[in-house]
Amino acid sequence: MSGAPIQAAQGVEPQEFIAFHVGEQTYCIDIIAVREIRGWTPATPLPHAPPFVRGVINLRGSVLPVVDLAARLGLPIKEPTARHAVIVVQSNGQIVGLLVEAVSNIMTISADAIQPTPEVASDLSRSFIKGIVAADKEVISVLIVKNLLPDSMPFAA
C-alpha cells in the first residue's frame, strides 16, 4: 500500500487516517482520534469484562483498557506477539487502546472516496464501518472509533 492520497473530486478536503491490519483485512481510523501508537504490552485481564476487552495496561501511571479489535469485529482472535500494536484512541471522553496486528500506513483520503458500506453487511458490521475505500489492490474499511468502544468503561483512563 502506498501513502499516496486517495482523492476523487476537487473541493473536498482530504483527511488523514491510520491504516492497520486485523486478520487478513486492512482497516483505518481517523487520525484525529489517535493519541499514540505503542508496542504490545501484556494486559492484566479483568474479571467479568466483555470478551473483546483484553485487559488493562499501565500507560504512564494511568489504567488503559485494551480492546482486542479482532474480537470486537467478530474475527478470529490471535495471541498477541511483539509485532502487535496498541493504538491509543480517544472518543467521547474515553481513552482506550485498540489491539491490532500491525500498523501499516498513514493515508490521506478524500471524504468522497469513502464509499458506503454495502447493504449486504449486517447491521452490527455497518455500525462499526463508516465506509469502504478502494486503494491500490485492496479494499480498506474505515472504522467508526466511537462505535468500537463500549458505551461505558468506568476504568478508562
Secondary structure, DSSP 8 states (H G I E B T S, - for coil): -----B--STT--EEEEEEEEETTEEEEEEGGGEEEEEE----B--TT--TTEEEEEEETTEEEEEEEHHHHTT-------TT-EEEEEEETTEEEEEEESEEEEEEEEEGGG-B---TTS-HHHHHHEEEEEEETTEEEEEE-HHHHS-S--TT--
